[in-house]
């Protein structure tokens, strides 16, 4: 069964995940359910700025990043849902995780018209609301700069990826390990 936004049902693979999420204790940076990760000014500014960024080339980079993905995908930091329209038909479902209420509401409105089923949920990068090894791919796109514990976020991505899964990222944070490419799929 596919996600039906109007009645709040989710597909079977994510159903257990969603039940577990609502009983989880707060994550390392505060409870995303209690508004611990709300940044209203940033969220509104980002929602306005991302449209210009998309016109300036970000959409093409995201298209390139997402075009080879398949199966179940977890998108960490979905923002306003700018990537939803870019997922290929080979993706069967997207679990879009966004901590901010304002951006999550924008993402939920975009999920309705996405070419693949998208489930938008509250959650933090450091405590992804998905079961171990439940995703064929994890996507981060222009989000790690806003994450306090980047190593915890990447550990969560690894946890939810199935063996052999894909971490697809488009980021602009600097590594302590020297010069690395700005965008990479691994």
C-alpha positions in Angstrom: 0.0 0.0 0.0 1.4 3.4 -0.9 1.4 6.4 1.3 -1.9 8.2 1.4 -1.4 11.7 2.8 -5.0 12.4 3.4 -5.6 9.5 5.8 -2.0 9.3 7.2 -1.2 5.7 6.1 2.3 4.7 5.1 3.5 1.8 3.2 4.3 -1.4 5.0 8.2 -1.1 4.9 8.0 2.2 6.8 5.1 1.4 9.1 7.2 -0.1 11.8 9.6 2.8 11.5 6.9 5.3 12.0 5.5 3.5 15.1 9.0 3.4 16.6 9.6 7.1 15.9 6.7 8.3 17.9 8.0 6.5 21.0 11.6 7.5 20.6 13.3 9.6 23.3 14.7 13.0 22.2 17.7 12.9 19.9 21.1 14.3 20.6 20.1 17.9 19.8 16.6 17.9 21.3 13.3 16.4 20.4 12.3 17.1 16.9 8.7 16.4 18.0 8.8 19.1 20.7 10.2 21.8 18.4 13.8 21.4 19.6 15.2 21.9 16.1 13.1 24.9 15.0 14.8 27.9 13.4 11.9 30.0 12.0 14.0 32.8 10.6 16.4 30.5 8.9 13.7 28.3 7.5 11.8 31.2 5.9 15.0 32.7 4.5 16.2 29.3 3.2 12.8 28.7 1.5 13.1 32.0 -0.3 16.8 31.5 -1.2 16.5 27.9 -2.4 14.4 28.9 -5.4 17.1 31.2 -6.7 19.8 28.6 -6.0 17.7 26.1 -7.9 17.5 28.4 -10.9 21.3 29.1 -10.6 22.2 25.4 -11.1 21.4 23.5 -8.0 18.5 21.7 -9.7 20.9 20.3 -12.3 23.3 19.1 -9.6 20.5 17.4 -7.7 19.2 15.8 -10.9 22.6 14.3 -11.6 22.8 13.2 -8.0 19.4 11.5 -7.9 19.1 10.1 -11.5 20.7 6.7 -10.8 18.9 6.0 -7.5 16.4 3.1 -7.0 14.3 1.4 -4.4 13.6 3.0 -1.0 15.4 6.3 -0.3 15.8 8.3 2.9 16.4 12.0 2.2 17.9 13.7 5.3 17.1 17.4 5.6 14.4 17.6 2.9 14.0 21.3 3.3 11.1 22.6 1.3 11.1 19.4 -0.9 13.0 20.9 -3.9 14.4 17.5 -4.8 11.0 15.6 -4.8 10.2 16.3 -8.5 13.6 15.0 -9.5 13.4 11.4 -8.2 13.4 8.8 -11.1 10.7 6.2 -11.5 13.2 3.6 -10.3 12.7 5.0 -6.8 9.8 3.2 -5.1 9.5 5.4 -2.0 11.1 8.4 -0.3 11.2 8.9 3.4 11.9 12.7 3.6 13.2 13.7 7.1 13.0 17.4 8.0 13.2 18.8 11.5 11.8 22.3 10.9 8.0 22.6 11.0 7.8 25.4 8.4 10.0 23.6 5.9 8.3 20.3 6.6 5.0 21.9 5.7 6.3 23.2 2.4 7.8 19.8 1.7 4.5 18.0 2.5 2.8 20.2 -0.1 5.4 19.3 -2.7 5.2 15.6 -1.9 1.6 15.5 -3.2 2.8 16.2 -6.7 6.0 14.2 -6.7 6.4 11.5 -9.3 7.2 8.9 -6.7 5.6 8.3 -3.2 7.1 10.7 -0.7 6.5 10.4 3.1 7.5 13.6 4.9 8.3 13.1 8.6 9.8 15.1 11.5 13.2 14.0 12.4 16.9 14.9 12.9 20.0 14.0 10.9 21.5 12.7 14.1 18.5 10.4 14.8 17.0 9.3 11.5 13.5 7.8 12.0 14.2 4.7 10.0 15.0 1.1 10.8 18.5 -0.3 10.4 19.4 -1.3 6.8 16.0 -0.2 5.5 17.1 2.1 2.7 18.7 1.4 -0.7 20.0 5.0 -0.7 20.4 8.0 1.6 20.5 11.5 0.2 21.9 14.6 1.8 21.8 17.8 -0.2 22.9 21.1 1.2 22.1 20.0 4.8 25.3 19.0 6.6 26.3 22.6 7.1 23.3 23.0 9.4 24.0 19.8 11.4 26.0 20.2 14.7 27.1 16.6 14.9 28.0 15.7 11.3 29.7 12.5 12.3 26.6 11.4 14.1 24.5 12.3 11.0 26.8 10.2 8.8 26.7 7.3 11.2 22.9 7.4 11.0 23.1 7.4 7.2 25.3 4.3 7.4 22.9 2.7 9.9 19.8 3.0 7.7 21.6 2.0 4.5 21.3 -1.6 3.5 24.7 -3.4 2.8 25.8 -2.1 -0.6 23.5 0.9 -0.5 24.3 4.3 -1.8 25.1 7.5 0.1 24.4 10.3 -2.4 25.4 13.7 -1.3 25.7 17.3 -2.6 27.3 19.3 0.2 29.6 22.3 0.7 31.2 21.6 4.1 34.9 21.3 4.4 36.6 18.1 5.5 39.4 18.0 8.0 41.0 15.4 5.8 42.3 17.8 3.1 40.8 18.7 -0.2 37.8 16.5 -1.3 35.4 17.0 -4.2 32.5 19.3 -3.5 29.9 16.8 -4.8 30.3 13.1 -4.8 28.2 9.9 -5.0 29.7 6.9 -3.2 
